[in-house]
Amino acid sequence: MSSRPAPAPEDLAITQAAEGAASWFSELGETAAPAGEPRATSMRWWKSPSEPVSEPVRGLRLEGAPYARMYRAFLAARAALGVLLIMGVITSALFSRSLNPQILTVAIGYASLALLWWWWPSQRLDKLAAEMRLSTRQALATIGVDLGSFAVLSFLDSGFNINTAALMALPVLMTAVLMPRFLALAAAAAATLILLTGAIIEGALRDSIASLTPAGLTGFGLFAVALLVSELSSRLAREQRSARGSMELARQQAQLNRLVIEEMPEGVLAVDRHGRVRTANPSARKLLSAHGLTPPAPFQLRGVPAWEPLVKAIEQAFTQPRRLDDSRELQITFDDHTRRVLRMRLKFTRGRDIPNQDDVCVVFLEDLRTVQARVRQDKLAAMGRMSAGIAHEIRNPLAAIAQANALLAEDAINAPQQRLTTMVADNVERLKRIVDDILAVAPGARAQAPAIDLERLLRAVVDEWLKLHPVPANASLLALNISGLPPRELGTPARVYFEPEHFRRVLVNLMDNALRHGSSQPGAIRVEAQLMILQDHPPQALVSVFSDGLVIEGQIERSLFEPFFSTRSRGTGLGLYICRELCERYGASIDFRAHPPTQRHRNEFYIVMPLADFAGTAPP
């Protein structure tokens, strides 16, 4: 932000005085930006004390479209008054059969100046709202010309056929609305002096002072009009500032609410009685789609088979009586037979007891697995810290047991002794792996992850895994498909932020699970990698591990990533849990989905990782 010097006390006093005496239209509108600075698009209703204020004698700064419209309206009124004045002089001459050429000349001159000023392009274009200032030229061309012309008419028309007192109301009104109060009073004083001077001249000619009283009363009325209109303008200005301040606060609050809703991990939908989604945040659009995001709102829920449970639940909520707990669970099955269980909560903008077609139902959606994971996370937070401490304490005794067992194995002669030492060594190694798994997900400082070449690392990990799991000749247990990644000859390989050893551990764990629960036939495992281009999201890399085993269903699917959950008697239940923790550490995500029976590989574990070229900075 650019710094400005603090205002002097006298400048502050002038600013406060000008704000107190300013008229309505001089306090509204946009402030013109200084030269060389971009102009703000929002309307400003305040004045900074550090901004320069024009001297009142040179004219008050007038800004905004309201001033431009009112100023042009006064110019049009002056032009119409000039035309009517000419018509009145000519009509009066026709009835009295006498014409004062001087009065006609003044009327034509005034009408010509008023029409010219109203027609002049610089006074009619909308660009007046950009930098409004009633300059000396504008004041003389309007109020000055009016007062001078009406004064000449008053002095020339000795018979008072022209009511110059009524004509004086126009410049007084124009000054009271468009200029400060003291200038409005000055215009009223000038008009009063003109009327009194004309009355004195008439009294001298007629040897009578009877005309002074009407002139004085008219002048008093002009002062009252100037004060009243100026006060009304000031009050309107204060009300307008208050209204615009409230509008600005409402606009800021609306932007804040929109930002909060957009960033919420919970899905939010605003649905009317007809099933039309008026608003949907990215989380809701992601939950309603099997892959990626649904189109932005507005869109229709009805007509999509996968959303039928959601539509029925909303329709029931509109028709059924109010319940204390409007939360429920529903399952969505997409076209590719993937399922998603959602927890839904409903809120209404108006009471359902009063029929109203404009009622809106606000739907909050959460993936049930996310809810369960959050509950588990709260329960496991303390246990994780305790487990990390225990793991550290177990390492030292394990090392001592391993060393003692190695010494015993050297002296083991017969087969039973060797078998016992082997059992001890195997179980020590198993305990070491458990300790390492617990420490791998323990909280602590993390080094910055490097940007790895995804294709190269995939090939290396798959080759190493195949060497450890040989198959008969002319058979391939695992198929690798990386056609979805950019070709290497283009020179732009897909790079993701991930620790190579951790990525190898995650991928090997998924391939081991696929082998353990698959058919072990050629092509039983398939590993694929591709880029995903989603709307409103940067490109991401998707790595999937497919297996042809029995599909994972029910409670097992919901508990896949829970710690210490295993379907094997000797399994630790930490494999998939560690995979998820490692993925989240680098801004990635891992999940499971089942495919329809028509496909061979029904089980798919997939990892979604942001590309390094689009992710900005590496995750901590």
C-alpha positions, 0 to 999 in steps of 0.5 A: 500500500502506498503511504501518504503524509498525515494531513495538517490540522487546518486541512482536517478542519477544512475537510470536516467543514466541507463534509458538514456543509456539502450537499447530497450529490457532492458526497456520493459516487466514485472517487476518481483515481489519481493519475497513474493509479488504477481506478476502483470499480466499487462506489466510495461513500467516504472521504479520506482526511488525507485527500485534497479538498478544494477551496469552497470559493473555487467549487466543491468536488462533486462526484458520481452518477447521481450528480451527473444526472441531476446536473443534466436535469438542471441544464435541461430545465434551464434550456426549457425555461429559456424557450418558454421565456421567449414564447412568453415575451412573444405572446405578451407582445401579441396581446399588448401589441407592443414589444420591448426589443431589449427584453426579447434580446435578453430572452433570446440570449439567455435561451441560446446560452442555456441550450448551448450549455445543455447541448455541449458534449462535455456536459452531456457525456457520462464521463462527468461521473469520473471526475466531478467538480463544479468549477468556476466555469460551470458555476458562471455558465449556470448560476451566474448566467441565470442571476445576471439574465434575470437581473437584466430582465428585472431592470428592463421590465418596469411594468413587471409583466415578467415575474422575475421573482419566480425565475430566481427560484431556479438558480437558488434551487440548483445551488442548494442541491449541487453546491455547499450551503453557504453558496446556496445562501449566497445565491439567495442573497444575490437574488434578494439584492436583485429583487430589492434593487429592482423594487427601489428603482421602481419606487424611485420612478413611481415615488412609492415604496410599496414594492419593497415589501413584496421583494423583501418577502420574496427574498425571505422565501428564497433564503428559506428555500435555500436552507430547507433544500440544503438541509434536506440534501444533507440529510439525504446524503447521510441516509445514503451513506448509511444505506451504502455502508449497510450494503457494503457490509452485506456485500462483504458478509456475502463474500465471506459466506461464499468463501467459507462455503466454497472451502468447507470440506462438507458438501452444501447444496441449496435445493428448491421444491422442484429438485433444482440445485441453486448453489453447490460448493465443490465438495458437494459436486465431488460427492455427487460424481463418481470421478471429478466434479459435477457441472456448476450450479444451477442443475437439476437433480431429477432425471439422474438415476444415481441421485434418485435416493437423494431426490426422494429424501429431499421430497420426503423432507418437504412433505413430512413434519419437522423432526428434531434430527433431519440427518439420515444415511443414503447410498448412491450407486453411479453408472460404473456401479461404484457406490458411495454412502453419504450422511445427509442433513437438511435445513430449511430457509422457511418453515415447512408448515406454511406452503411456499413455492420459494422455500429452499432446502439446504442439504449438507452432505458428508461421505460416511467414510470421512465421518467415521474416519474423523471419529476414529481420528479423535479416538486414535490421537492419544493412542498414536502418541502413546504407541509411538512412545511404546515403540521407542521403548520396545526397540531396545529390548528387541535389539537385545533379544535379537543379539542374544538369540544370535549368540544362542544360534551359534551354539545350537547343535541339534535340530530342535534348538535350531528350530527354536532360535529360528522361531525367535528370530522370525518373531523378532523381525515381525516385532521390528516391522510393527515398530517401524510401521508405528514409527512411520506414521508417528507425528514429527518434523517432515523433510521437504518431499522431492519432485519425482518422475512418476513414470520412471519410479513406477517402472522401477518398482514394478520391475523389482516386485516382479523379480521377487514374484517369478511366474512361469515362462511366457506368463505375466502376473502383472501388467503395467499401463502408463499410456495415460502419462505424457510420452517421454519424448515430449520432454515433459514427464509427469512429476509429483511430490513424494518421497521415493521410498515412501511411494515404493512402500505404498505401491508394493503394499497395494501390489502385495494385497492384490497378489494375496487376494487375487487369482494368481493367474496371468494378468491378475494384477494391473497397474495403470497411471494417467493424468486427470484433467478436472474442471476447476482443478489443476491436473492430477496424476492417478495411479491405480492397482487392480486385482481380479479377486473377490470384490470387497464389500460391506463392513470390510470396505468401510474398515479398509483403512482403519488401523489394526484391522486385518482379515488375516490372523497374522496380519498387523492391520497397519498396511493400508492405514500407513499407506493412507497416512503416507499419502496424506503427508504429501498432499495425495489421497488413496481410496478404494472402489469396486467395479461391476461384475462384467469386469475382470478386475473388480477391485481398484485401489487408486492414488490421486496426487497433484502434479509438481508443476501445478502444485506450487510448493512442495508439501511439508 
